[in-house]
Amino acid sequence: TILGETHEEEDEILPRKDYESLDYDRCINDPYLEVLESMDNKKAQRYEAVKWVLVFAIGVCTGLVGLFVDFFVRLFTQLKFQVVQSSVEECTEKGCLALSLLELLGFNLTFVFLASLLVLIQPVAAGSGIPEIKCYLNGVKVPGVVRLRTVVCKAVGVLFSVAGGLFVGKEGPMIHSGAVVGAGLPQFQSISLRKIQFNFPYFRSDRDKRDFVSAGAAAGVAAAFGAPIGGTLFSLEEGSSFWNQGLTWKVLFCSMAATFTLNFFRSGIQFGSWGSFQLPGLLNFGEFKCSESDKKCHLWTAVDLGFFILMGIVGGLLGATFNCLNKRLAKYRMRNVHPKPKLVRVLESLLVSLTTTVVVFVASMVLGECRQMSSSRHSGNGTLSLEDVTEDINSSIKTFFCPNETYNDMATLFFNPQESAILQLFHQDGTFSPVTLSLFFLLYFLLSCWTYGISVPSGLFVPSLLCGAAFGRLVANLLKSYIGLDHIYSGTFALIGAAAFLGGVVRMTISLTVILIESTNEITYGLPIMITLMVAKWTGDFFNKGIYDIHVNLRGVPLLEWETGVEMDKLRASDIMEPNLTYVYPHTRIQSLVSILRTTVHHAFPVVTENRGNEREFMKGNQLISNNIKFKKSSILTRAGEQRKRSQSMKSYPSSELRNMCDEHIATEEPSEKEDLLQQMLERRYTPYPNLYPDQSPSEEWTMEERFRPLTFHGLILRSQLVTLLDRGVCYSESQSSASQPRLSHAEMSEDYPRYPDIHDLDLTLLNPRMIVDVTPYMNPSPFTVSPNTHVSQVFNLFRTMGLRHLPVVNAVGEVVGIITRHNLTHEFLQARLRQHYQTI
């Protein structure tokens, strides 16, 4: 069957890419902690108040971005539909409908072409951006995802995509745009605006940036749907992997600021009533209320819950089908479209636009039916007033080829903005033909599935809501016509259908329930919406994952799930760790550091000393045994080959080109033997870490015993920190003590954040390879560690809840025997190790 996918088959993805992890683990030498320690209580409170101000600014800016997108989408869409509608009405009498089709094609192809060009400038601006933001908040650094250029291309591109008639929404990209605003605004700097710099050294860490991105993403949801609480829950449920109670208030405050900023300006611009707050979000569902003349009508009854559950099951199946088809399309694009020149991506977008325009035009002209207009209208006094709902519905009715007092139901759905079509399905008293609804659903389903994934900014929320609303309205019509249930309210079934289909596609529950409740301003819909979404999620999860998780897997991002399976507890930390370590000594020569950095891509290195006392117990027979942790000789030989390669690479690092940047001629007084030992330690004339062979890195001449002595673990040092130390010339000579080494403050260490220099780009001609770097003041001396016998579920929970990027495995005597990264905790890696475990039993 077309749904023939299980979680086992989900493993068939592209190879994992080497994405860099974000450092969410706040270490002892975090600049944030240093700032707080140097402050009194009043200054610390001011520092915390700055966070609240920045969170408010993020919400306001996100609301303004939403206002910009909405204004120009409405402007371009109204201009296009006015020209096309007048042309269709004129050509209906003259018989020149082909000319009207060409005019519509001219508008749509031009807009889509501009949107594709913007994606060529910044490729990460394609799509909704939700998978990328989800990865970022999970701890994976996706290149360019939160840059200023990205939000410009995203915001401008999505208005062209929507105005170009593609079956996409602007609500999804609003989440990405809000996240970019949250990441960039507190930094007060940008690569695109290098000349504009402010001396604001605070919040320059991945952890603080993550919190602001969470707030920005929530603000994007709030601005899109007018749902600040739903936005907060979205950021909690689908976004951030690491959450704390203090962040909840800030995210909610940011969402409220975005909602009311957008509401204030939209209400003032559209109604001229500044401060009335009548339009809370970009997408407004209006108030659901039965007509006062229909006494038998109820929004929903207990009997309807049975139909809602069945609709949830069907919605889950439809969502799984949608995800399956879109996944296959995405795989085809990645193998046959993306490797080709970028112009091919533009041509694909134009092809989709051409097909969509022709289908919309032909279906509206040929397949539409003339339906009688109803004189009665709904009354409402909620988010949208009676006049607002009636005027919006009346103005969006299309009468193409239909006599007076009738309207073309297919044209009413296709020749309108998607928001207006949703309002028609939710609140239109006049009926839509079952044939029209079936054809509309089928065409919209296929075209929106084809559209999502092309090289234009595009959202999926609104197309899914519209497609599901048509499905729900079709169910209501069938129940009224063939079963005789005249009491049912068609708008409720349209809303439940929209929730069922959207839930089957994106697999959200809590946040989506609250978003729909806030958008409808009707709390009585809470129970049916929640039940429908749960059933749709359970049904869809039986076949495949949500659409965003599918695209994350296809891109090879090591995204961590919420928890591991029960069977994974058969594995231990020693089963999944990486035993081939690349390490540094507390005092290491520059030559060794450059060799390590140039020949590896690791982002952190254990700081170790050699435990010579355990050498005799270390080598036994054909296995290396260290405190009950066994490693086969094949692994040791692999590790030896990697280190041999690294030592050979230093032949291209001629010492004759290096000059001493550190002052070797500065004489240091030897400490007097009678000097107080405590005073010596305070002045750091002696370090607690022995200076073991700082000039030696593993070489070919080393024996197996010398190469693999047990390593006592002392801490972790990041690649960015090592590169910064080399770039700033932080070192000392053999004739000096480590106390003479220059010291960098945390502000200096984080000055290049978030784009630290690359080791291959550094000019090392001023460095003497024989100089020594003391890394102990800059390493994290107390990172989280686990025992080799720790269950994988415990490792997973610690890694995810604490926001770790590296987890050393240390045995009972303090020797590091391996390291765990997020790549070792992905579903595919754990499944592979579990299969190996079963084979060895």
ZAMARGU-4260 file (C-alpha; in steps of 0.2 Angstrom, whole numbers, plus 5000, padded with zeros to 4 digits):
<rodrens>
0) 5000/5000/5000 | 5005/5018/4998 | 5006/5019/5017 | 5018/5004/5018 | 5030/5013/5029
5) 5035/5008/5047 | 5048/5015/5059 | 5060/5002/5054 | 5059/5008/5036 | 5061/5025/5041
10) 5080/5021/5044 | 5082/5022/5025 | 5088/5040/5025 | 5103/5049/5018 | 5119/5047/5027
15) 5121/5058/5043 | 5130/5074/5040 | 5143/5081/5052 | 5133/5095/5059 | 5141/5105/5073
20) 5132/5104/5090 | 5128/5119/5100 | 5135/5121/5117 | 5120/5122/5129 | 5129/5115/5144
25) 5133/5129/5155 | 5150/5126/5162 | 5159/5133/5177 | 5168/5146/5166 | 5153/5152/5158
30) 5154/5171/5154 | 5136/5173/5161 | 5141/5166/5178 | 5156/5177/5178 | 5146/5192/5175
35) 5134/5188/5189 | 5147/5184/5201 | 5155/5201/5199 | 5138/5210/5202 | 5129/5214/5218
40) 5111/5210/5219 | 5105/5227/5211 | 5116/5225/5196 | 5111/5207/5194 | 5093/5212/5194
45) 5096/5225/5181 | 5105/5212/5170 | 5090/5201/5172 | 5079/5216/5167 | 5088/5218/5151
50) 5083/5200/5146 | 5065/5205/5149 | 5067/5221/5138 | 5075/5211/5124 | 5061/5198/5125
55) 5048/5212/5123 | 5058/5219/5108 | 5059/5202/5100 | 5040/5201/5101 | 5037/5218/5094
60) 5049/5215/5080 | 5041/5199/5076 | 5024/5207/5076 | 5030/5220/5064 | 5038/5207/5052
65) 5021/5198/5052 | 5012/5215/5048 | 5024/5218/5034 | 5021/5201/5026 | 5002/5202/5028
70) 5001/5220/5021 | 5010/5216/5005 | 5002/5199/5003 | 4985/5207/5004 | 4990/5221/4992
75) 4997/5209/4979 | 4983/5197/4980 | 4969/5209/4979 | 4978/5217/4964 | 4980/5201/4955
80) 4962/5195/4959 | 4954/5211/4954 | 4963/5211/4937 | 4959/5193/4934 | 4941/5194/4939
85) 4937/5209/4929 | 4945/5200/4914 | 4936/5184/4917 | 4919/5194/4918 | 4923/5203/4902
90) 4930/5188/4892 | 4915/5177/4897 | 4904/5188/4885 | 4918/5190/4872 | 4925/5172/4873
95) 4943/5177/4877 | 4945/5166/4892 | 4963/5161/4886 | 4968/5179/4888 | 4962/5179/4906
100) 4972/5163/4909 | 4988/5171/4902 | 4985/5186/4913 | 4984/5175/4929 | 4999/5165/4923
105) 5009/5181/4921 | 5006/5187/4939 | 5009/5170/4947 | 5025/5165/4937 | 5032/5183/4940
110) 5029/5181/4959 | 5035/5163/4960 | 5051/5168/4950 | 5055/5182/4962 | 5052/5170/4977
115) 5064/5157/4969 | 5078/5170/4966 | 5077/5175/4985 | 5080/5156/4989 | 5095/5156/4978
120) 5102/5170/4988 | 5099/5161/5004 | 5095/5142/5002 | 5090/5139/5020 | 5076/5151/5017
125) 5066/5138/5007 | 5052/5129/5015 | 5043/5133/5031 | 5059/5134/5042 | 5051/5124/5056
130) 5062/5108/5054 | 5078/5119/5054 | 5072/5129/5070 | 5067/5112/5078 | 5085/5106/5075
135) 5093/5122/5082 | 5083/5121/5098 | 5087/5103/5099 | 5105/5107/5099 | 5111/5106/5081
140) 5119/5120/5072 | 5112/5122/5055 | 5122/5134/5045 | 5114/5151/5041 | 5098/5146/5049
145) 5097/5162/5060 | 5106/5175/5049 | 5099/5192/5045 | 5100/5188/5026 | 5089/5173/5030
150) 5075/5182/5038 | 5075/5195/5024 | 5074/5182/5010 | 5061/5172/5021 | 5049/5187/5024
155) 5050/5194/5006 | 5050/5177/4998 | 5035/5171/5007 | 5024/5185/5002 | 5029/5182/4984
160) 5025/5163/4986 | 5008/5166/4993 | 5004/5180/4981 | 5010/5169/4967 | 4995/5157/4970
165) 5005/5143/4976 | 4996/5132/4989 | 5007/5137/5003 | 5005/5148/5019 | 5013/5162/5027
170) 5011/5156/5045 | 5025/5143/5045 | 5038/5155/5039 | 5033/5167/5053 | 5039/5155/5065
175) 5056/5154/5057 | 5056/5173/5055 | 5053/5176/5074 | 5067/5163/5078 | 5079/5173/5068
180) 5074/5189/5076 | 5076/5181/5093 | 5093/5175/5088 | 5100/5191/5081 | 5092/5205/5091
185) 5101/5202/5108 | 5118/5200/5099 | 5118/5218/5092 | 5129/5213/5078 | 5127/5204/5061
190) 5138/5198/5047 | 5128/5207/5034 | 5130/5223/5044 | 5148/5222/5049 | 5150/5241/5050
195) 5137/5243/5063 | 5143/5236/5080 | 5139/5239/5098 | 5149/5235/5113 | 5137/5223/5121
200) 5146/5207/5127 | 5132/5199/5136 | 5121/5184/5130 | 5135/5178/5119 | 5133/5160/5122
205) 5123/5146/5114 | 5112/5143/5129 | 5106/5161/5130 | 5104/5162/5112 | 5094/5146/5112
210) 5082/5154/5125 | 5079/5170/5114 | 5076/5158/5099 | 5063/5149/5109 | 5055/5165/5113
215) 5055/5171/5095 | 5048/5155/5088 | 5034/5156/5100 | 5031/5174/5095 | 5030/5169/5077
220) 5016/5156/5081 | 5007/5169/5091 | 5008/5182/5077 | 5002/5170/5065 | 4987/5163/5074
225) 4984/5176/5087 | 4987/5162/5100 | 5001/5168/5113 | 4998/5153/5124 | 4998/5141/5109
230) 5014/5149/5104 | 5022/5146/5121 | 5016/5128/5121 | 5022/5125/5103 | 5040/5131/5108
235) 5039/5119/5123 | 5032/5104/5113 | 5039/5105/5096 | 5054/5117/5098 | 5066/5117/5113
240) 5073/5101/5120 | 5079/5110/5136 | 5067/5120/5146 | 5067/5128/5163 | 5053/5137/5173
245) 5061/5154/5171 | 5060/5153/5152 | 5041/5150/5152 | 5036/5168/5158 | 5048/5176/5146
250) 5042/5166/5131 | 5024/5170/5136 | 5028/5188/5138 | 5036/5188/5121 | 5021/5180/5113
255) 5009/5192/5120 | 5020/5207/5114 | 5020/5199/5096 | 5001/5196/5096 | 4996/5213/5103
260) 5008/5222/5092 | 5001/5214/5076 | 4983/5216/5083 | 4986/5235/5086 | 4993/5239/5069
265) 4981/5228/5059 | 4965/5234/5068 | 4971/5252/5065 | 4975/5250/5047 | 4960/5239/5042
270) 4946/5247/5052 | 4954/5264/5057 | 4951/5261/5075 | 4967/5261/5083 | 4968/5252/5100
275) 4952/5242/5097 | 4962/5225/5095 | 4950/5216/5083 | 4962/5206/5073 | 4974/5196/5084
280) 4983/5186/5071 | 4986/5183/5052 | 4973/5169/5052 | 4957/5172/5060 | 4943/5159/5060
285) 4929/5170/5067 | 4916/5165/5080 | 4906/5149/5078 | 4888/5152/5082 | 4872/5144/5076
290) 4859/5155/5068 | 4846/5162/5080 | 4832/5156/5068 | 4838/5138/5069 | 4832/5131/5086
295) 4838/5113/5083 | 4856/5118/5079 | 4870/5115/5091 | 4888/5117/5089 | 4891/5099/5094
300) 4883/5086/5104 | 4889/5070/5113 | 4884/5059/5098 | 4895/5069/5087 | 4910/5064/5096
305) 4909/5047/5088 | 4910/5055/5071 | 4924/5066/5077 | 4934/5050/5082 | 4931/5042/5065
310) 4936/5059/5056 | 4952/5058/5067 | 4956/5041/5061 | 4953/5046/5043 | 4963/5062/5045
315) 4978/5052/5052 | 4977/5040/5037 | 4976/5055/5025 | 4991/5064/5034 | 5001/5048/5033
320) 4998/5047/5015 | 5003/5065/5013 | 5019/5063/5022 | 5023/5047/5012 | 5021/5055/4996
325) 5030/5071/5001 | 5044/5060/5007 | 5046/5051/4991 | 5046/5068/4982 | 5059/5075/4993
330) 5070/5060/4990 | 5068/5062/4972 | 5072/5081/4973 | 5088/5077/4983 | 5094/5064/4971
335) 5089/5072/4954 | 5086/5091/4956 | 5097/5097/4970 | 5113/5091/4962 | 5110/5100/4946
340) 5113/5118/4943 | 5102/5130/4954 | 5092/5136/4938 | 5084/5119/4938 | 5076/5122/4955
345) 5069/5139/4949 | 5062/5129/4934 | 5054/5117/4945 | 5046/5131/4955 | 5039/5138/4939
350) 5033/5122/4933 | 5023/5119/4950 | 5016/5137/4948 | 5011/5134/4930 | 5002/5118/4934
355) 4993/5125/4949 | 4987/5140/4940 | 4980/5130/4925 | 4972/5118/4937 | 4964/5132/4947
360) 4958/5141/4932 | 4951/5126/4923 | 4943/5118/4938 | 4934/5135/4942 | 4928/5137/4925
365) 4923/5119/4921 | 4920/5109/4937 | 4911/5122/4948 | 4892/5122/4951 | 4880/5136/4953
370) 4873/5136/4971 | 4859/5146/4978 | 4864/5160/4990 | 4856/5159/5007 | 4848/5175/5014
375) 4852/5171/5033 | 4869/5174/5040 | 4877/5170/5056 | 4878/5182/5071 | 4893/5184/5081
380) 4900/5196/5094 | 4917/5188/5097 | 4934/5190/5088 | 4925/5195/5072 | 4909/5205/5073
385) 4893/5201/5063 | 4896/5214/5050 | 4915/5208/5048 | 4910/5190/5045 | 4896/5194/5034
390) 4906/5207/5024 | 4921/5195/5022 | 4910/5181/5016 | 4900/5191/5004 | 4915/5199/4996
395) 4924/5183/4993 | 4909/5174/4984 | 4913/5172/4966 | 4899/5171/4953 | 4909/5166/4938
400) 4897/5159/4924 | 4882/5159/4936 | 4866/5169/4935 | 4860/5181/4948 | 4857/5175/4966
405) 4869/5160/4964 | 4888/5158/4965 | 4901/5146/4958 | 4906/5135/4973 | 4922/5129/4965
410) 4928/5147/4960 | 4923/5153/4977 | 4936/5141/4985 | 4950/5143/4972 | 4949/5161/4967
415) 4951/5168/4984 | 4965/5169/4997 | 4967/5154/5007 | 4961/5163/5023 | 4945/5168/5014
420) 4942/5150/5008 | 4943/5144/5025 | 4931/5156/5032 | 4919/5151/5018 | 4920/5133/5023
425) 4918/5137/5041 | 4904/5150/5040 | 4896/5150/5023 | 4877/5146/5025 | 4875/5141/5007
430) 4880/5123/5004 | 4895/5117/4993 | 4891/5102/4982 | 4899/5085/4988 | 4906/5083/4971
435) 4914/5100/4972 | 4921/5097/4989 | 4928/5080/4984 | 4937/5087/4968 | 4943/5102/4978
440) 4950/5091/4992 | 4959/5079/4979 | 4966/5093/4969 | 4972/5103/4984 | 4979/5088/4992
445) 4990/5083/4978 | 4996/5100/4973 | 5000/5106/4991 | 5010/5089/4993 | 5019/5093/4977
450) 5022/5111/4982 | 5029/5108/4999 | 5048/5106/4997 | 5051/5116/4981 | 5064/5131/4982
455) 5052/5144/4989 | 5048/5150/5006 | 5032/5140/5010 | 5021/5135/5025 | 5010/5120/5028
460) 4998/5125/5041 | 4986/5135/5031 | 4985/5123/5016 | 4982/5108/5028 | 4969/5118/5037
465) 4960/5122/5021 | 4962/5104/5014 | 4955/5097/5030 | 4941/5110/5031 | 4935/5104/5014
470) 4935/5086/5020 | 4926/5090/5036 | 4913/5100/5026 | 4911/5085/5015 | 4907/5074/5029
475) 4894/5086/5036 | 4885/5087/5019 | 4885/5068/5018 | 4878/5066/5035 | 4864/5079/5032
480) 4860/5072/5015 | 4861/5053/5017 | 4859/5050/5036 | 4847/5064/5039 | 4856/5072/5054
485) 4849/5090/5051 | 4855/5096/5069 | 4873/5096/5065 | 4883/5112/5062 | 4893/5111/5046
490) 4906/5124/5053 | 4910/5112/5067 | 4913/5098/5056 | 4924/5109/5045 | 4935/5114/5060
495) 4936/5096/5066 | 4941/5090/5048 | 4954/5104/5048 | 4961/5099/5065 | 4961/5080/5060
500) 4971/5083/5043 | 4983/5095/5051 | 4986/5084/5066 | 4989/5069/5054 | 5002/5079/5045
505) 5012/5088/5058 | 5008/5076/5073 | 5006/5090/5086 | 4993/5088/5100 | 4994/5100/5115
510) 5000/5116/5106 | 4989/5113/5091 | 4974/5111/5102 | 4977/5127/5111 | 4981/5136/5095
515) 4964/5131/5087 | 4954/5135/5103 | 4962/5153/5104 | 4959/5155/5085 | 4941/5151/5086
520) 4938/5160/5103 | 4927/5145/5108 | 4933/5135/5123 | 4919/5122/5121 | 4928/5115/5106
525) 4943/5110/5117 | 4937/5092/5120 | 4932/5087/5102 | 4948/5096/5095 | 4959/5087/5108
530) 4951/5070/5105 | 4952/5072/5086 | 4971/5077/5087 | 4975/5063/5098 | 4967/5050/5087
535) 4975/5057/5071 | 4992/5057/5079 | 4990/5039/5085 | 4984/5033/5068 | 4997/5042/5058
540) 5011/5037/5070 | 5007/5019/5066 | 5013/5022/5048 | 5027/5035/5048 | 5033/5051/5057
545) 5027/5069/5056 | 5031/5079/5041 | 5044/5090/5050 | 5053/5074/5057 | 5053/5066/5040
550) 5062/5081/5033 | 5074/5082/5047 | 5079/5064/5045 | 5081/5066/5026 | 5094/5080/5029
555) 5104/5069/5040 | 5102/5080/5056 | 5106/5070/5072 | 5090/5075/5081 | 5087/5067/5098
560) 5069/5060/5101 | 5061/5063/5118 | 5065/5046/5124 | 5073/5029/5119 | 5064/5013/5117
565) 5062/5001/5132 | 5074/4988/5122 | 5088/5001/5122 | 5091/4997/5141 | 5100/4982/5136
570) 5114/4993/5130 | 5126/5002/5141 | 5137/5017/5139 | 5152/5006/5134 | 5142/4999/5120
575) 5138/5016/5111 | 5153/5027/5116 | 5167/5031/5104 | 5183/5023/5111 | 5195/5031/5099
580) 5199/5046/5108 | 5209/5061/5102 | 5215/5070/5118 | 5226/5084/5124 | 5238/5086/5139
585) 5235/5100/5152 | 5252/5107/5145 | 5253/5104/5126 | 5265/5110/5113 | 5259/5121/5099
590) 5265/5109/5087 | 5254/5095/5094 | 5239/5106/5096 | 5240/5112/5077 | 5242/5094/5072
595) 5227/5088/5082 | 5216/5103/5076 | 5221/5101/5057 | 5218/5082/5056 | 5202/5080/5066
600) 5185/5088/5065 | 5180/5085/5084 | 5173/5100/5093 | 5179/5095/5110 | 5194/5086/5117
605) 5197/5077/5134 | 5211/5085/5144 | 5221/5070/5151 | 5237/5064/5160 | 5244/5047/5158
610) 5241/5035/5172 | 5258/5026/5172 | 5254/5016/5188 | 5242/5005/5179 | 5253/5000/5164
615) 5256/4982/5170 | 5237/4978/5171 | 5234/4987/5155 | 5241/4974/5143 | 5235/4956/5144
620) 5235/4944/5130 | 5225/4949/5115 | 5214/4961/5124 | 5217/4978/5132 | 5209/4977/5149
625) 5205/4993/5160 | 5193/4991/5174 | 5182/4978/5166 | 5181/4988/5150 | 5187/4977/5135
630) 5192/4983/5118 | 5197/4972/5104 | 5214/4974/5096 | 5205/4979/5079 | 5199/4995/5088
635) 5216/4999/5095 | 5224/4997/5078 | 5212/5008/5070 | 5216/5021/5084 | 5234/5019/5081
640) 5232/5022/5062 | 5223/5038/5065 | 5236/5044/5077 | 5250/5039/5064 | 5241/5049/5051
645) 5241/5064/5062 | 5259/5063/5066 | 5264/5061/5048 | 5254/5076/5043 | 5265/5087/5054
650) 5279/5085/5040 | 5269/5099/5031 | 5271/5110/5046 | 5289/5116/5044 | 5296/5124/5060
655) 5308/5135/5050 | 5293/5146/5045 | 5288/5149/5063 | 5294/5163/5074 | 5291/5165/5093
660) 5277/5176/5096 | 5279/5174/5115 | 5293/5182/5123 | 5306/5168/5127 | 5318/5180/5135
665) 5308/5186/5149 | 5317/5179/5164 | 5306/5172/5178 | 5313/5170/5196 | 5313/5153/5203
670) 5303/5151/5218 | 5312/5150/5234 | 5312/5134/5243 | 5308/5143/5259 | 5293/5152/5251
675) 5276/5147/5258 | 5268/5133/5248 | 5251/5141/5249 | 5258/5157/5241 | 5265/5147/5227
680) 5249/5139/5223 | 5240/5156/5223 | 5252/5163/5212 | 5250/5148/5200 | 5269/5145/5199
685) 5265/5127/5200 | 5250/5119/5193 | 5240/5104/5199 | 5242/5095/5182 | 5259/5087/5179
690) 5268/5093/5163 | 5270/5076/5155 | 5279/5076/5139 | 5271/5092/5132 | 5282/5091/5116
695) 5277/5073/5111 | 5262/5068/5102 | 5259/5049/5098 | 5272/5044/5084 | 5276/5028/5074
700) 5290/5024/5086 | 5279/5022/5101 | 5276/5005/5108 | 5258/4999/5111 | 5261/5001/5129
705) 5267/5019/5127 | 5253/5023/5114 | 5239/5017/5125 | 5243/5021/5143 | 5227/5023/5154
710) 5222/5041/5153 | 5217/5050/5169 | 5203/5063/5165 | 5204/5081/5170 | 5191/5090/5160
715) 5185/5095/5142 | 5192/5109/5131 | 5182/5115/5115 | 5190/5117/5098 | 5184/5135/5098
720) 5194/5138/5114 | 5210/5130/5107 | 5209/5140/5091 | 5206/5156/5100 | 5221/5152/5111
725) 5232/5149/5096 | 5225/5165/5087 | 5229/5176/5102 | 5246/5168/5105 | 5243/5162/5123
730) 5258/5151/5127 | 5274/5150/5137 | 5292/5144/5134 | 5300/5129/5142 | 5311/5141/5152
735) 5296/5149/5160 | 5283/5143/5172 | 5265/5142/5166 | 5261/5158/5177 | 5269/5168/5164
740) 5257/5163/5150 | 5245/5178/5145 | 5228/5176/5152 | 5212/5180/5142 | 5196/5185/5150
745) 5179/5177/5146 | 5174/5192/5136 | 5190/5190/5125 | 5187/5171/5123 | 5169/5174/5117
750) 5173/5190/5107 | 5172/5180/5090 | 5156/5171/5095 | 5147/5163/5086 | 5159/5162/5071
755) 5176/5157/5078 | 5191/5157/5066 | 5196/5141/5058 | 5212/5132/5061 | 5216/5132/5042
760) 5213/5150/5041 | 5225/5155/5055 | 5242/5163/5051 | 5254/5153/5062 | 5270/5160/5055
765) 5272/5170/5071 | 5271/5155/5083 | 5285/5144/5088 | 5280/5125/5088 | 5290/5122/5103
770) 5280/5134/5114 | 5268/5126/5127 | 5250/5131/5130 | 5242/5128/5147 | 5224/5124/5144
775) 5219/5121/5162 | 5212/5139/5165 | 5201/5138/5150 | 5194/5120/5151 | 5179/5114/5159
780) 5185/5104/5174 | 5169/5098/5180 | 5158/5092/5165 | 5145/5079/5166 | 5152/5061/5165
785) 5145/5044/5166 | 5151/5026/5171 | 5154/5014/5157 | 5140/5003/5165 | 5126/5016/5164
790) 5110/5012/5155 | 5108/5020/5138 | 5091/5027/5144 | 5100/5036/5158 | 5113/5043/5147
795) 5100/5049/5135 | 5090/5058/5148 | 5105/5066/5155 | 5111/5071/5138 | 5094/5079/5133
800) 5088/5087/5149 | 5105/5095/5153 | 5108/5101/5135 | 5125/5092/5133 | 5135/5091/5117
805) 5149/5079/5124 | 5148/5066/5138 | 5164/5058/5143 | 5164/5040/5149 | 5175/5038/5165
810) 5178/5022/5174 | 5179/5020/5193 | 5197/5026/5194 | 5195/5042/5184 | 5201/5035/5168
815) 5192/5041/5152 | 5188/5026/5141 | 5177/5035/5128 | 5166/5049/5124 | 5147/5050/5119
820) 5140/5063/5107 | 5123/5066/5100 | 5128/5055/5085 | 5129/5041/5097 | 5112/5043/5103
825) 5102/5044/5087 | 5089/5031/5083 | 5098/5024/5069 | 5115/5022/5078 | 5106/5014/5093
830) 5097/5002/5082 | 5113/4997/5074 | 5122/4994/5091 | 5107/4984/5097 | 5108/4973/5082
835) 5126/4970/5086 | 5122/4966/5104 | 5110/4953/5099 | 5123/4945/5087 | 5136/4944/5101
840) 5124/4935/5114
</rodrens>
